[in-house]
Amino acid sequence: MRMKKGLFFGLIAAAVVLASCNNTLQKPDEITVNPSPLEKVGSKVNAEITGTFPQKKFAKKGVLTVTPVLKFGEQELLGEPVTYVGEKAKENGKTVNYANGGKYSQSVSFDYQPAMRKCELFLRFEAKVGKKEIEIPDMKVADGLVATSELADAKDCKTATTPDKFQRVIQELTEADIKFLIQSSDLRSSEKTTDEMKALQEAIKATKDDDRKEINKLEVAGYASPDGAQNLNENLAKNRQKVAANFLNGDLKKNKVKANIESNITAEDWEGFQKAMENSNMQDKDLVLRVLSMYSDPEEREAQIKNLSSVYGTIADEILPALRRSRLILTTDLIGKSDEEIKQLAKEDPSQLNVEELLYAATLTNDNQEKLDIYKKAADQFNDYRAWNGMGQVYFEEGNIAEARRAFAKALEIEPNNADVNYNAGLAAMADGDLAKAEEYFGKAGGTKGNLKGAMGTLYTQKGDYAKAKDAYGDEPSNNAAVQQILNEDYAGAQKTLDAVKEPNATTAYLKAVVAARTNDKAAVLENLKSALAQDAKLKSRAAEDIEFAKFAEDAEFQALVK
């Protein structure tokens, strides 16, 4: 039986349609990118791309390779490609069912570059069915990149100073004892010429001969040993003090030195007795010290010690004679160089300054080049770690991170465990992008005068660990802490933090503009951007391409600010 002509041609047409459908290779649709816009997290730009292959649109012999492409400026960066294949394809890849379609998913990861702030993410396709290649144009799937995290800057953290120990006035102490015989307050000639007494007299005379020396205090104290009656000892102490003061007054008069003598007495010198016993090599001294700890009444103490017949003779011969004395104590103020003298010598003859004076000289100027010159001289003359640390601080403040790292490394060669230098070295490493080294340094910075919590918060923010950053920052307000709050979408907290920053700068105002943009407050965006750009014109180009302000990009007032 012959087939009708119309039916024949109908079957032929159906077969052509089926064959055509089986050769279809359609790119995925319903594309979603998470996050969109893209976002810098740590040093990476990561995203997940998902979509759907429609039913009966992926040929059974089809092969589709999808490559993410990040375009910015004149550059293109290619991500890792993923290949999808039809049910009957011979190539390797993820299989897509022709009848039911399938899911498309792909991860992308790029190393962040600042130029990526203005970027687009595309998908690029290589497609074929059997041996036939099919051209599919690139498809844009995301526009722009949030790089607000890079505003968490190590340079927002202040370095820690290792201070000089310069003192304008240094006190010198000179002491001399006058010894007396038992139950006597007569000043013997031999006590007037001891080495101690000669040194005291020379120190007094020096206050007249040296303009930088003056007497701060002159004391004479009279003592009696803790043996004998209380009344007797009190009179002895008073008389011994008086005799010594008269002798000292005579010396002052002879040298034409004016000074007031402060007087005091100790009738029974139990404190001196205890110290002398502790420092002695006497047998059974522990027994005597135990008596002192057990009894507080002076008479009881004396009685108990005298009962120790085995040691009392030694005590009487070796310990008590030294306690029968007057003590002369001279406190002299040595007045240092004036600021003007120090500044001049630092420039003209730093060899005339000691290390503390030279380091102090660096604090007398606000000129960074002068500071560097002084610190270099201090490093050359004394190789003091504080000089290298000071150099590093200046370099860090000026943004010369390479030289800052070198200077801090030199300081650590001298003082490897210094907490402040380790803290500073960590800041410099972080500013240089060396986060692993920064974390190592911060681990040795416990006890630093620097804001270690803030530094660790900044480190975690730069690493992309915002939860740890939040815990590390605590409650201390800073630009960096506000960045973490913005990234965690705590806009009220970020605004409060920025309002409390002690020394607000251009970044503070810029971050306020970001908060305003995210909360759709156009007036605050414009106000804060105007303030930020007035303080730092370099932020203008950033604001012009910052995706944070995308919704205001066509606004005339915004454009007038950033053009």
C-alpha positions, 0 to 999 in steps of 0.5 A: 500500500502506498503512503499518501503524499501529504502524510509522507511530507509531514513525516519528513518535516517532523523528522527535520524538526526533531533533528534540528532540536537535537542539534540545539546547544543553548547557553545557560539562562536564569544566571545568578551571581553571588555576590553581585556586585562582586566583592573583595574579601581578603586578597581574593574576589570570589563568587558562585555562578548558577543557572539552568540549562533549559529542557531540550536545548542541550544537544545530546552530542553537544559540548559547552565549555564555560570560562569566567572572564573578568574585564577591567581597563584593558585587561582580561583575567580568565577563571577556571573553565567548566565543561558540560556535555550532552548524553551522547558526547564522547568528551569528558564533562558534566552531563546535561540531560537533553529532555530535562535540562540541568543545573549550571554552577561554577566557582570563580576566584581572582587575586584582587588588584585595585584596578578591578574596582571598575570591572565586569564579569562575563561568561565566555563559551566554546560550543560544538555539536558533533564536529560543528562549532557554534558561536555564542557571544560573551554574556555579562553576568555581573557589573562592578566590585565592592572594594570597601574592605581595602579602606581598612588600612594598616596606616590607620593604626598608630605606631608605638614609640620606644621613648627616651629616658631623658631627664632634665634634672637627675638626682645624685645621692652621696652618703657618709656615716660618722661612727661613735663609740658605745654610749658616746656622741663625741666626734673623733678626728678619724671620722672627719677624714674617711673616704665617705666624708671626703666624697661628701665634702667634694660633692657639696663643694661641686654645687658651688663650682658647677652651674649645673649642680645644686643642693636639693636636700641635705639630711643628718640622721642620728642613730643609737644601737638597740641595746641599753635603756630607751632614754639613754638611746634617745639622748645619744641619737639626738646628740649624735645628730647635733654633733654631725649637723654642727660639723656639716654646717662648718663645712658648708660655711667654709665652702660658702655653700648655703643649704638647710639641714633636715634632721631626724633621729632613730633612738633604737635602730632595729631596722638597721640591726635586722638588715645587718643580721641578714647581710652577715655570715654569723652562725645562728643568725636565723635564730636571731631573725626569728626572735625579731619576727616573734617579738615587737616590744623593744625591751622584750626583743633585747632581753631575748637576744641577750639570752642567746649567749652563744651569739650575743658576744658576736653581735656586740662586737660585729653588729652593734658598733656599726649602728652607733652613728650619724648618717649624712645624706646629700641629694644633688640636682644635676641640671641637664642641657636646655632644649635649645642647647640639645637642638643645636648640638644635635645639628652641629656636634651630636658627639656632645650628647649622650644617647638619651639626649640625642633621642630626646632631640628628635622629639623637639622637631615636627620636621620628619627629615630632621627627625630622620637625621637625628635618629640616623646619628643616634643609630650611628653613634650608639646603635640603639634599637630605639633610634632604628624604631624611631626611623621606622616610625617616620618612614611608616608615617611617610608611607615608605613601607620598604624602609620602615620594614628595614628599620624595624628589622634592624631594631629587632636585631638588637632587641628581638623581644621588644613588644613595641618594635614587634608591633610596629614591624607587624603594622609595616608588614601588614601595610606591605600586604605580608599578612602572615608575617604581620600576624607573626610579629603581632604574636610577639607584641603582647604588652605593647603600648600600641593598639594591638587589638585595633591592629589585629582587627585590621589584620582580620578585616584584610584577611576577610575574617569579619567575625574575628575582626569584630571581636578583636576591635572591641569598643575603641572607635577607628576608621578600620573598626567602622569598615568591619561594621559596614561589611557586617551591614551594621550601619548604625554601629558604623555611624556611631563609630565614625562619629566617635573617631578622635582624629577624623580624616578624609577616610572617616568622611568617605566611610560616612558617605558609604554608610549614607549610600547604603542607607539611601541618604543622598544629602549625607552622601554629598555632604561627606564626600565633599568633606572627604575630597576637600581633605584628600583630592586623590579620593575623587577618582575612587569615588567616581568608580566606587560601586558603593555610589552606583545609585547616585552615578547619574546624579548631577550633584554627585557628578559635579563632585567627582568630575 
